[in-house]
């Protein structure tokens, strides 16, 4: 039986220095994503323990909730 995926916890010391590349705001962790504190719809995935802090890697919760045509 496969085990459930583990969520990587980003150290508070690291979170203190990371900034959103789109808004320049601090980030907070929400499960397996980092979220901009100034716009909680901007989310960056954490893949294999490494945050992908690239503007093109950001996803918007409004984009995820909107069905594709």
C-alpha positions in Angstrom: 0.0 0.0 0.0 1.6 3.3 -1.0 2.1 5.9 1.7 0.4 9.3 1.6 2.6 12.1 0.2 4.5 14.0 2.8 4.2 17.8 2.9 7.6 19.5 3.1 7.7 22.1 5.9 9.7 25.1 4.9 11.7 26.5 7.8 10.3 29.7 9.3 13.8 31.2 8.9 13.7 30.5 5.2 10.1 31.8 4.8 11.2 35.0 6.5 13.5 35.9 3.6 11.5 34.5 0.7 9.3 36.9 -1.3 6.7 36.5 -4.0 8.3 37.2 -7.4 5.0 38.8 -8.7 4.0 41.0 -5.7 7.3 41.1 -3.7 5.2 40.3 -0.6 6.2 37.7 2.1 5.0 34.2 1.6 3.3 31.7 3.9 3.0 28.0 3.6 -0.3 26.3 2.8 0.3 22.6 2.5 2.4 21.9 -0.6 2.3 25.5 -1.8 3.7 28.9 -0.8 1.1 31.7 -0.9 1.6 35.4 -1.3 0.3 37.2 1.8 -0.8 40.2 -0.3 -2.8 38.1 -2.8 -3.8 34.7 -1.5 -4.8 33.6 -5.0 -1.1 33.5 -6.1 0.4 30.1 -5.1 3.7 28.5 -5.8 4.2 24.8 -5.7 6.8 23.0 -3.5 8.2 20.2 -5.6 10.5 17.6 -4.0 11.0 20.0 -1.1 12.0 22.9 -3.3 9.7 25.9 -3.8 9.3 26.9 -7.5 9.3 30.7 -7.1 9.0 31.6 -10.8 6.3 33.9 -12.0 5.3 31.3 -14.7 5.1 28.5 -12.0 2.5 30.5 -10.0 -1.0 29.3 -10.1 -4.1 31.3 -9.3 -6.9 29.7 -7.3 -9.3 31.5 -9.6 -7.6 29.8 -12.6 -7.8 26.4 -10.9 -11.5 26.8 -10.0 -12.5 27.9 -13.5 -13.4 25.0 -15.8 -11.6 24.8 -19.1 -13.8 25.5 -22.2 
